[in-house]
Amino acid sequence: MLNIVYADGNRERAVIAAMRKRAASANEAIEVAVQAIMENVREEGFAAVERYTRQFDHKVPYEISKEKLDQAYARCPKELIAALEHAAANIRAYNERLLPQTEFWPSPDGGKVGRVVRGLTRVGIYVPGGTAAYPSSVLMNAIPAKVAGVEEIVMVTPPTDNLNDAVLAAARIAGVDRVLAVGGAQAVAALTYGAGFIPKVDKLVGPGNAYVAAAKRLAYGSLDIDMVAGPSEVLVIADETADAKFVAADLLSQAEHDKLASAVLLTTSKALADAVDAEMIRQTGYLERSEIMECSIRDFGCAIVTRDLEEAVELANEIAPEHLEVVTAQPEALLPGIRNAGAVFLGSWSPEPLGDYLAGPNHVLPTSGTARFFSPLSVTGFLKTMSVIQYDKRSLAPVKDEIIALARSEKLTAHANSIQVRFE
C-alpha cells in the first residue's frame, strides 16, 4: 500500500514534485463560470443570488432564526454538546493568549508613537453543506473572530433539506450573530458586494468546494480571505522508537479526507516503514472510507527512508506540510530546526486529530507548501492595526531639517513645505 522510497537526492524530490502537482488551480471552466456569477451578483444584487440558488440548490436563500439554532442545540446528543463546549473553551483560551493590545511608547526623538488594535467590523464564515458538514470548523473560524472583537459574524451555509444540527449548534456555541441559508459562489459574491439581506463583509473565511475556492480568489482585494486551501496533508517524522500502529493511524486520518490528500512518512528506519505499511493495510480493512484512503495513499502517499533525522527535517522544511508530526525519542530536540509547517505535533500522544478538534490552535492551516509564508488562522487574522504618531513642537524641531532633506531628495516640495511652515 505504502510506496517506500530511499532518499538519494532525486527520488524523494520526485515525490515532493508530485505532491505539488496535485494542488493545481481550479480548471478553466470553473474559473469562467465563477467569474460570471461574481459579475452578475455585483451588477444585479440579490436577484442574481436568488436565481443561482434556485438553479443549483432548488431553493431560495433565507435566514435561519435564533430559535432554529436553539432547537438544533437541544436535539444534539449531550456528549456532542459537551465536546463542542470543551473545544470552544480551549479555542477561546488559546486565542485570548495571542490577542495583541493597543499600546503607545516614547519615540527616540521624544515624541510618542504606537498602534491601535481594532477588530474587523463584519466577518463572513462559509460552512459547506451536505455530507461535508464540520461543526469543528464553525468553532475554529468563529471563536477567534469573537475574541478579536468582530462586531458581527455572518455564517452562510447551503440551504439543504436537512441542515446539520451539529453545525447549527456550533454556531450557537461560538456566538455567530446571523446564519444565512445560501451557498456556493453566489454566497461568496453576496458577501463580497452585499445583496439584499446578505451584508457585505470585511473578511471571508471557511472551506468550500472548487467553485467556492475560485470565488474566494476572485473576491480577494474587495475583501480579505483566510486562504485558498488545497488538499489536506500530513507528514510524519519518525525514528525506530515510534509505534507503527500509531503512525499508520495518523497517516490514514488525513488520507480519508479525499483522494487528493497526501500522507508522507519520513523515517530513519526501514523496519518501521514496513511495519507502518502493514498496519495501514490492516487498519484500512475496518475503516469506513477505505476506498478514498487507498486512492490517496496510492497516488500521493509514501514513506521516505532518510539517512538521519537531520535529512528528514530538511525534507520536511522543503515540503512545508499542513500538519507535521514528530514521533521520535526526543521530539522537542527537532523543533528548533523546523521552519515550515502549519502545525507541529510533538510526540506519540499528540496525534493530528487532537489539533483538528480540541487542543485550541486552529485547524485552518496553510497547505500545498504555503506554510513557507502563511500562518494558521487565529485571532490576529480578524484584527487590523492603525499606527499612531504624536509629536509636539519640541520633538519635531530637532528632526525637521532631515525630513525636509528627504522630501526634497524625492522632489516632493509640498512635503517639505508642510514641515517648513511650522517653523517660519
Secondary structure, DSSP 8 states (H G I E B T S, - for coil): --EEEE-SSSHHHHHHHHHHHTT----HHHHHHHHHHHHHHHHHTHHHHHHHHHHHHSS--EEE-HHHHHHHHHHS-HHHHHHHHHHHHHHHHHHHHH----EEEE-TTSSEEEEEEEE-SEEEEE---TT---HHHHHHHHHHHHHHT-SEEEEEE---SS--HHHHHHHHHHT-SEEEE--HHHHHHHHHH-BTTB---SEEE----HHHHHHHHHHBTTBEES----S-EEEEEE-TTS-HHHHHHHHHHHHTS-TT-EEEEEES-HHHHHHHHHHHHHHHTTSTTHHHHHHHHHHH-EEEE-SSHHHHHHHHHHH--SEEEEESSSHHHHGGG----SEEEESTT--HHHHHHTSSS-S----TTGGGT-----GGGGEEEEEEEE--HHHHGGGHHHHHHHHHHTT-HHHHHHHHGGG-
